Amino acid sequence: MQIGVVGSGSMGSGIAQVAAQSGHQVVVYDLSEEALVKAEKKLGKIVNRLIEKGRLSESEGADLLGRIRWVNDLQSFKECGFVIEAIVERLDIKQKLFQDLQAIVSEECLLATNTSSLSVAAIASSLELPTRAIGVHFFNPAPLMPLVEIIPAVQTASEVVNQTRALIDSWGKVTVLAKDTPGFIVNRVARPFYGEALRIYEEGFADFATIDWAMKEIGGFRMGPFELMDFIGNDVNYAVTESVFASFYYDPRYRPSFTQKRHSEAGWFGRKSSRGYYDYSEGAALPEPNKDKELGKQIVDRIVTMLINEAVDALYLNIASANDLDLAMTKGVNYPKGLLAWADEIGLEKTLQTLERLQFEYGEDRYRPSPLLRKLVREGKKIF
């Protein structure tokens, strides 16, 4: 099957690389000729590095690059059986693209969106045959990150879901099935990793460095929340937080933080601006954390409890299966354990008690326990 990719940015190029490595002929489209040239050169360098590291032979590298065509004419997608867009996160632009594509490709061609925050149903609604539209959400960088979220719209035909999942599985990816709701699995369940860490800082309970140290050294996470936000970019992360908050009709569990808003307004985006929660300018020293283990354990317990509650609530609302929820968090954001398995390990009753204590102390709905958590505790059951 010939694969079409719309957008030659890092995500589009990454998806094209994955498809070409799996033996597909790939067509990459971009409006900008300059962007196409830049993307082709960048991919050439990536392939050369893979050859130098012995991950590809020279002939395999040449074949991979030879399977990709870089074009600025949408008509080049005429023979494609699967087209995925990885363009700007604007609903009107994605809808217009899908309308243009349906006039070019065959009726059997599947049309996928790599959106991370928009409604797949709204994108599909722009098509005469909305049954062939589906969400296929890769994580950056696409060649390295194993997880792909498959998101059917309410209009998507069941055979389209099966065909898409089989295709992405054949590319060596780990696929999970998610309901078409804000943030899907990962961007929804992960919100407390940032939000509760920011709240702990704002209360004066611990500074950035101490919270990051606790989550890595005691919690076992690869990066602390402030390190990760600086890596992603505070402008990007804050925009996603605001989008999720609005999409959930202003549920207090997803309320953004003034600390992050002020950092974003100040232009302190993180590594890309040399200043975020930490100073990355030349010669700057990173602050030392307070390595009090009891303090660290309190930080980890609070953030992990909030993450678990979010995962349990996603299970309660049928966002995904228990296995897919845990797979998504370990393979998509490298969590040390699946949150639902972690809940069973800690004990659901203990998790519920922590949430009830926080809700009583703060009087805020952000700490309300999931009804499923209460039900499981009442019935003496585990998740797995």
Long-range contacts (C-beta under 8 A, 24 or more apart in sequence): 1-80, 1-81, 1-82, 1-167, 2-26, 2-27, 2-79, 2-80, 2-81, 3-27, 3-80, 3-81, 3-82, 3-83, 3-84, 4-29, 4-76, 4-77, 4-80, 4-82, 4-83, 4-84, 4-105, 5-29, 5-83, 5-84, 5-85, 5-86, 6-30, 6-83, 6-84, 6-85, 6-86, 6-87, 6-97, 6-101, 7-85, 7-86, 7-87, 8-32, 8-35, 8-36, 8-38, 8-39, 8-70, 9-35, 9-39, 9-86, 10-140, 10-141, 11-86, 11-114, 11-138, 11-140, 11-142, 12-39, 12-86, 12-87, 13-39, 13-42, 13-43, 14-138, 14-140, 14-141, 14-142, 14-143, 15-84, 15-86, 15-114, 15-138, 15-142, 16-43, 16-68, 17-43, 17-46, 17-47, 17-64, 17-68, 17-142, 17-143, 18-138, 18-142, 18-143, 18-171, 18-172, 18-173, 19-171, 20-64, 20-65, 20-67, 20-68, 21-64, 21-143, 21-171, 22-170, 22-171, 22-172, 23-67, 24-67, 25-67, 25-69, 26-67, 26-68, 26-69, 27-68, 27-69, 27-71, 27-76, 27-77, 27-80, 28-68, 28-69, 28-70, 28-71, 29-71, 29-72, 29-73, 29-74, 29-76, 29-77, 30-70, 30-72, 31-72, 32-72, 33-72, 36-70, 36-71, 36-72, 37-70, 39-70, 40-68, 40-70, 43-68, 46-143, 74-100, 74-101, 74-104, 75-104, 77-101, 77-104, 77-105, 77-109, 78-104, 78-105, 80-105, 80-109, 81-106, 81-108, 81-109, 81-110, 82-109, 82-110, 82-112, 82-164, 82-167, 83-109, 83-110, 83-111, 83-112, 84-112, 84-113, 84-114, 84-136, 85-111, 85-112, 85-113, 85-114, 86-114, 86-138, 89-115, 89-116, 89-117, 89-118, 91-118, 91-119, 91-122, 91-123, 94-118, 94-123, 94-126, 95-122, 95-123, 95-125, 95-126, 96-126, 98-123, 98-124, 98-126, 98-127, 98-133, 99-126, 99-127, 102-127, 102-128, 102-129, 107-132, 110-134, 110-160, 110-163, 110-164, 112-136, 112-164, 114-138, 116-183, 116-184, 116-187, 116-240, 117-182, 117-183, 117-187, 117-240, 117-243, 117-244, 117-247, 119-153, 119-180, 120-151, 120-152, 120-153, 120-156, 120-180, 121-153, 121-154, 121-155, 121-180, 123-153, 124-153, 124-155, 124-156, 125-155, 130-155, 130-156, 131-155, 131-156, 131-157, 131-160, 132-156, 132-157, 132-160, 133-160, 134-160, 134-161, 134-164, 135-178, 135-180, 135-184, 136-164, 136-168, 137-184, 139-186, 139-332, 139-333, 145-331, 145-332, 146-172, 146-173, 146-174, 146-331, 147-173, 147-174, 147-175, 147-176, 147-186, 147-327, 147-328, 147-331, 147-332, 148-173, 148-174, 148-175, 148-176, 149-175, 149-176, 149-178, 149-184, 149-185, 149-186, 149-328, 149-332, 150-175, 150-176, 150-177, 150-178, 151-177, 151-178, 151-179, 151-180, 151-184, 152-177, 152-180, 153-180, 154-180, 174-327, 174-331, 176-320, 176-324, 176-325, 176-327, 176-328, 177-320, 177-321, 177-324, 178-319, 178-320, 178-324, 178-328, 179-317, 179-318, 179-319, 179-320, 181-317, 181-319, 182-243, 182-244, 182-247, 182-248, 183-240, 183-244, 183-247, 184-319, 185-314, 185-319, 185-320, 185-324, 185-325, 185-328, 185-329, 185-332, 186-328, 186-329, 186-332, 186-333, 187-240, 187-244, 188-244, 188-310, 188-314, 188-319, 189-307, 189-310, 189-311, 189-314, 189-325, 189-328, 189-329, 189-339, 190-307, 190-329, 190-333, 191-241, 191-244, 191-253, 191-254, 191-310, 192-253, 192-303, 192-306, 192-307, 192-309, 192-310, 193-225, 193-228, 193-303, 193-307, 194-225, 194-228, 194-229, 194-237, 194-241, 194-257, 194-260, 195-241, 195-254, 195-255, 195-256, 195-257, 195-306, 196-302, 196-303, 196-306, 197-224, 197-225, 197-226, 197-299, 197-303, 198-225, 198-257, 198-259, 198-260, 199-257, 200-299, 200-302, 200-303, 201-259, 202-257, 202-258, 202-259, 205-298, 205-299, 206-290, 206-295, 206-299, 207-287, 207-289, 207-290, 208-277, 208-278, 208-287, 209-278, 209-286, 209-287, 209-288, 209-289, 209-290, 210-289, 210-290, 210-291, 210-295, 210-296, 210-299, 211-299, 212-289, 213-289, 213-290, 213-291, 213-296, 214-289, 214-295, 214-296, 214-297, 214-299, 214-300, 215-299, 215-300, 215-303, 217-291, 217-296, 218-293, 218-296, 218-297, 218-299, 218-300, 219-300, 219-303, 219-304, 219-336, 220-336, 220-337, 221-334, 221-335, 221-336, 222-334, 225-303, 226-276, 226-277, 226-278, 227-277, 227-278, 229-260, 229-270, 229-276, 229-277, 230-269, 230-270, 230-271, 230-276, 230-277, 230-278, 230-280, 231-270, 231-271, 232-270, 233-269, 233-270, 233-271, 233-272, 234-260, 234-263, 234-264, 234-268, 234-269, 234-270, 234-276, 234-277, 235-264, 235-269, 236-269, 238-263, 238-264, 251-365, 252-364, 252-365, 252-366, 253-310, 253-365, 253-366, 253-368, 255-366, 301-354, 302-354, 302-358, 304-339, 304-342, 304-346, 305-351, 305-354, 305-355, 305-358, 306-367, 307-339, 308-339, 308-340, 308-342, 308-343, 308-346, 308-351, 309-351, 309-355, 309-369, 309-370, 309-373, 310-339, 311-339, 311-340, 311-343, 312-340, 312-343, 312-370, 312-372, 312-373, 312-383, 313-370, 313-372, 313-373, 315-340, 315-372, 315-383, 316-370, 316-371, 316-372, 322-383, 322-384, 340-383, 340-384, 341-383, 341-384, 343-383, 344-382, 344-383, 344-384, 348-373, 348-376, 348-377, 348-381, 348-382, 348-383, 349-377, 352-377
